[in-house]
Amino acid sequence: MSPEQVGGESVDTTTDIYSLGTLLYELLVGALPFDPEVLRGAGYDEMKRLIREEETPLPTARLRSLGAKTAEIAKRRRTDPRALERQLRGDLNWITTRAMEKERARRYASASELAADIERHLSEEPVLASPPDAIYRGRKFVRKHRAAVAGTLTAFLCLVLGVGLSTSVNFVNEMQRQLKTGLEQTRIANSFATRTVIKSLNLQRTITLREALRDPSLQRDLSDIVAESRDVAEIMVVDTKEVLAATQPGQFGAIIHPPYPDFSRFVTSSSWYEKFHVLWSPEGISYQLEQPLGKGDKILLYVRVVILNAILSDHIRPIMERDSMVAVLAVICGCV
């Protein structure tokens, strides 16, 4: 049942999309997003709250939560658990959760739109449900047109050799684009991490906050977000004094040092000169995005994602080192 049906609101076409998304979810994972036994045992009011407020778990996360059942589910689909999880990552995660969005306006507008996205996935084309970034679309295009892309790239590199001074201008634009893409994806990762932490805490209300945050399944889910993110190096849950949960070993209980510079401010407010100098510099600078859990004076925790300068530089340095004019620009900026 969709959130609007649970709440006694009016229904429309998007309610059917939610039902189709639920069916697709069960076909892919072999289980419903929310365990029926858990819903029945929660009581009527809590069941309504779960359906209306709790985010639909990603199919990959739900599959992992099934434990020993995963092997049988994978066997029915003629594969093994790891291969099945790899198949569900990416497009199928996004398509399913978009169909089951809590807000009706964010779901597919029609069944044909949902079907078209599934067709795009099967055809190795960019799907509408994915984050709209150029890197994702480019990866899909390359996967579908490997030979053509290889030939085009070769021709492009030959052309670049004669570009001259305009190379520096083009590089600055590319640097800005890469950073904006990284910021967008990092915000998505931060949002997913925050929802994951909230869900874990809601499911473990009978134990202390510290015990709940040390749940191994929570750490695995946060580690998966780091693994699937382009720029995030670490995720931490902190209060004003110490680290209460972290994806890096040895961080639990560590004293909170002064916060890292804000990644959003660095991307949106710094000049191209400052960005170039930071990305070229070998110094290990870290950045962060932080999201509070709570409101006003009731904020107890923060979900912090950490971005390393070394990771950011990995996307930019190949362009720097390939072009002589960019090397000249680095000398002018005093970076080398």
GIWO-V176315 format. One record per residue. OMEGA is omega in whole degrees, -180 to 180 (* if undefined). Layout:
omega->OMEGA
omega->OMEGA
This chain:
omega->-178
omega->180
omega->-179
omega->176
omega->178
omega->-178
omega->179
omega->180
omega->178
omega->-180
omega->178
omega->-177
omega->-178
omega->173
omega->176
omega->178
omega->177
omega->179
omega->177
omega->178
omega->177
omega->178
omega->178
omega->179
omega->-178
omega->177
omega->-177
omega->-171
omega->-175
omega->179
omega->177
omega->-178
omega->178
omega->-178
omega->-179
omega->180
omega->178
omega->180
omega->-179
omega->-179
omega->-176
omega->-175
omega->-171
omega->-177
omega->180
omega->177
omega->178
omega->180
omega->-180
omega->-177
omega->-175
omega->-171
omega->-177
omega->180
omega->177
omega->180
omega->176
omega->178
omega->179
omega->179
omega->179
omega->180
omega->179
omega->-177
omega->-177
omega->175
omega->-175
omega->180
omega->-175
omega->-178
omega->-180
omega->178
omega->179
omega->-179
omega->178
omega->179
omega->175
omega->179
omega->177
omega->-174
omega->-178
omega->-180
omega->179
omega->179
omega->178
omega->-180
omega->-177
omega->-179
omega->176
omega->-172
omega->-175
omega->172
omega->-176
omega->-178
omega->-176
omega->-177
omega->176
omega->178
omega->-176
omega->178
omega->177
omega->179
omega->-176
omega->-177
omega->-178
omega->177
omega->172
omega->-178
omega->-177
omega->178
omega->180
omega->178
omega->175
omega->180
omega->-180
omega->179
omega->177
omega->177
omega->179
omega->178
omega->-179
omega->-179
omega->-180
omega->177
omega->179
omega->179
omega->-178
omega->-175
omega->-178
omega->174
omega->-174
omega->179
omega->-175
omega->-179
omega->179
omega->-179
omega->179
omega->179
omega->178
omega->-179
omega->-180
omega->-179
omega->-178
omega->-175
omega->-174
omega->-176
omega->-179
omega->-180
omega->179
omega->179
omega->179
omega->-180
omega->178
omega->179
omega->-180
omega->180
omega->177
omega->-180
omega->-177
omega->-178
omega->-179
omega->-175
omega->179
omega->-173
omega->-178
omega->178
omega->-178
omega->179
omega->179
omega->180
omega->180
omega->178
omega->179
omega->178
omega->179
omega->-179
omega->-180
omega->-179
omega->179
omega->176
omega->178
omega->179
omega->-180
omega->-178
omega->178
omega->176
omega->178
omega->179
omega->179
omega->180
omega->178
omega->-179
omega->180
omega->179
omega->179
omega->179
omega->180
omega->-180
omega->-179
omega->180
omega->180
omega->-179
omega->-176
omega->-176
omega->-176
omega->180
omega->-178
omega->-180
omega->-179
omega->179
omega->-179
omega->-178
omega->177
omega->179
omega->-179
omega->-180
omega->176
omega->180
omega->178
omega->-180
omega->179
omega->178
omega->178
omega->178
omega->177
omega->-177
omega->-177
omega->-179
omega->-179
omega->-170
omega->-175
omega->179
omega->-175
omega->173
omega->179
omega->168
omega->-173
omega->166
omega->-176
omega->-174
omega->-171
omega->177
omega->-179
omega->176
omega->-178
omega->178
omega->178
omega->180
omega->177
omega->-178
omega->-177
omega->178
omega->-180
omega->179
omega->180
omega->175
omega->176
omega->-175
omega->175
omega->176
omega->-179
omega->-177
omega->-180
omega->179
omega->179
omega->-177
omega->-171
omega->-173
omega->-179
omega->175
omega->179
omega->179
omega->-180
omega->180
omega->-180
omega->-178
omega->-180
omega->-176
omega->180
omega->-175
omega->178
omega->-179
omega->-177
omega->179
omega->176
omega->177
omega->-180
omega->163
omega->-174
omega->180
omega->-178
omega->172
omega->-176
omega->-179
omega->176
omega->-179
omega->180
omega->178
omega->-180
omega->-174
omega->174
omega->173
omega->-174
omega->172
omega->-175
omega->180
omega->-179
omega->176
omega->-179
omega->179
omega->178
omega->-178
omega->180
omega->-180
omega->-173
omega->-173
omega->179
omega->179
omega->179
omega->-172
omega->-178
omega->-173
omega->-179
omega->-179
omega->177
omega->176
omega->177
omega->178
omega->178
omega->178
omega->-180
omega->-179
omega->180
omega->-178
omega->-179
omega->*
